[in-house]
């Protein structure tokens, strides 16, 4: 399952939206909480196809780098599992000579399912704990 989490980050940083989408089940559930303390989702999607604009949104940045922290597998029973992954994506924006860096502290709470011998995301809940923005030299 760690390989799946790493593939997601790699595809995001390489702008491989099709590859990123292939890591999810067709009927996946993807939920974003821009404020981790607010129980109301900022965004909720219910299919693999619905993920395309979310992943395309990364194109607004000149570059991104997702630093992955620990992945903790919480449950594992046959072809289903749950886990939590910490991540700190760095997003670089360039506007003329101005360069800005946005760093997010995220947690992904995942439900994994094994289909045809391959682990996929059945559900991915993204919680933003905090954001930091700063000018770069």
N, C-alpha and C positions, 0 to 999 in steps of 0.2 A: 504494500500500500504506500510505503514511502516513495517508491519509484513513480507511482501515480501522482503524488503530491509534487514531486520534483519535475515531472513531465509538464504539469500545469504551469509551474513557474517558468520553465524553459520556453514553452510555447508562447506565454505572455510576453516575455522579454524579446523573443524573436519575431513577434507579430504574426505568429502562425495560428490564426483564428480557427481554421479548419482542423488543425491538429488538436487545438485546445478543446474544441467542441466534441471531437471524437473520444474524449476522455469521460464523457457523460452518457448516461442512459438516455434513450429517446424521450422518455417521460420524466426527465430529471426535474428536480425542484431546487431552484437557486434563489436564495433570499439574502438581501443586503440590509444591514443595520448600520447606517452611517453614524449613529450614536448608540454604542453598545448598551447604554443604560435605558434606552427607550425601547419598550417592547413592540412598538409599531414599526414594521419594516419600511425602509425607504424605497425598496424595490423588491418585487417578487415575480419570478418567472417560472413557467411550468412546462418547458420543453427544451430539448437540445437546440432546436432552430431559434428559439427566442434568445439564446445566448449571443448570437452573432453581433447585434449592436453593442452589447456590453463589452465584448472583447475588441470590437472595432474602436471603441471609445479610447483605447490606449494609444491610438494613432495621433492623438492631440499632443503627445509628448515626444520630444526629440529622442529620448531613450528612457528605458526603465530597467531596474534591476531588483528582482525579488530575492531578498535574503531570507532563507527559511531557518526557523529555529527548530525547537523540538516538535516531533510528532508523537503523540501519545495514543496508542490504540486502547480504547476504553472497553470495547466488547468485541468478541470474535467467535462466531458460531457458524461453522461450515462456509457458506457462500455469502455471509453478511457480516459486516463489521461497522463499528463506529469509532471515531477518533477526533482529536483536536490537534491543529497545527498552528504554531505561532509564525508570523511572517512580517517582515518590515520591507515593503516595496518602496523603492526610491524612484521618483518621477522627475525627470529633468525637462524643464520648459525653456525654450530660447525664443526671445522676441528681440530681433536686432542684436544689439550688444548686451542686452539684459538676459542673464541666466538665473533661473530660480530652481530650487530643489524642494520638492514636497516629499516628506517621509511619513508614512502611515504605520501605525502599530495595529496590526490585524490579528484576529484569531479566526480560523476556519473550523467550524464544527461540521464534520462530515459523516455521512452514511455511505458506506461502500457496499457494492454488490459484485459478486463474481459471476460473469456471464461468458459462456464458452471458454472458460479457463483464464479470462482476463478480468482484472479488477477495474471497476468504473465508479464514478461518483453517481449515486442515486439521489443524493441530496447534499447541497453545500450551503451552509449558513455562514455568511461573512460578517464579522463584528468588528467595527472600527473603534478601538479604544481611545486613540488620539491621533491628531495630525500635527505635523510641524512643517512650517514653510520658512525658507530662508533664501536670501540672495547669495549668489555664488560669484566668485571673482573670475 
